[in-house]
Amino acid sequence: MAKIPVAVLGATGTVGQHFVKLLIDHPWFELVALTASERSAGKRYAEVAKWYLSDEVPEEVAGIEVRPTDPGAVEDAKLLFSAMPAEEAQKIEPACAEAGYIVSSNSSNFRMDPDVPLIIPEVNPDHLALIDVQRKRRGWSGCIVKNPNCTTIVFVLTLRPLLDAFGVKSVFVSSMQALSGAGYAGVPSMAIENNVIPFIAREEDKVEEEPLKLLGKLEGKDVRLAPMRISASCHRVPVLDGHTEAVFVELGRMASPEEVAGVLGKFRAKPQRLKLPTAPEHPIIVSNAQDMPQPRYARNAGSVPGMAVVVGRIRKDPALKNGIKYLVCGHNVIRGAAGAAVLNAELMKAESYL
Ligand code: A2P
């Protein structure tokens, strides 16, 4: 099988670096181009990427000349992975889709547009059908497909099996979010060292609205939002990678912590059945240790590092009707961003959209 040529837009940033690592040896995709802002265009990748990962800039890409981010600059690619700031993505992504590219994007713009598929492959793979609606409505030969916000992905992965088994009425989520989510220069070290910052701009809105679309039902040309209430409080903590989230769920019927653990631990979905290359064997790993999950151990757990989430401390919530509470931790830049967009593209390929 010939590999599909792909480019990363915004390849020098935190998410872009993870895209590069995930795509270098990908069995289906071949990385042919890296783009960034005009400031970086024309320079060598190793020179302009503020590499924060523990290993070196991979030699396959270190010497590549970074291109400007423009549909005309990536004509050797068919599929584009987007890790640009939302304001830039808002302009560039539609131009790319119009020019015929498939755009698998992590940027937060357009996520709630009715004709834009917002996908977690284990949660709502059927919503990919919105691609046809989008193309017809906008007259594009390409398309834009989004993955959700990093905090959203980590806990919504656990809500899918709970909703199917018991029903879900309301959810409270309190996040402890890693620094990498804000990008290399996002949070000054003088602000976060020895501290917690109880505010992340625009985060709680995304975390409260995106799950309703993800868990909603595709009816004809629209997604009917899931009828549940979500309340989020989001906080930045001095952890490099891995978001930890305390989740409190009012289930539709009573379930014991053991039943909940069984349902979460057994969860498998379409990416596992299709054996997509970036799909972990177990998307949710249940830990019985009394002091887990912790980001240092959870963020790379499972068969595909960074792609599983770890759940622990499942117990009854005495303050809620049919209440259950637990912690979940996942790699915010892999499962929560770059890995999410790569898995979306693998699903598109498996479903013949590529
Ligand atoms: P650059 O390194 O040249 O600024 P992060 O959010 O982690 O900082 O990453 C943002 C990514 O988006 C980087 O690759 C950055 O490139 C790129 N970027 C920023 N502004 C623009 C722009 N106006 N056009 C295209 N890419 C941009």
Residues whose N, C-alpha, C, O or C-beta is under 5 A from the ligand:
A	BS01	A2P	G10 A11 T12 G13 T14 V15 G16 T35 A36 S37 R39 S40 V48 T69 A83 M84 P85 E88 G183 Y184
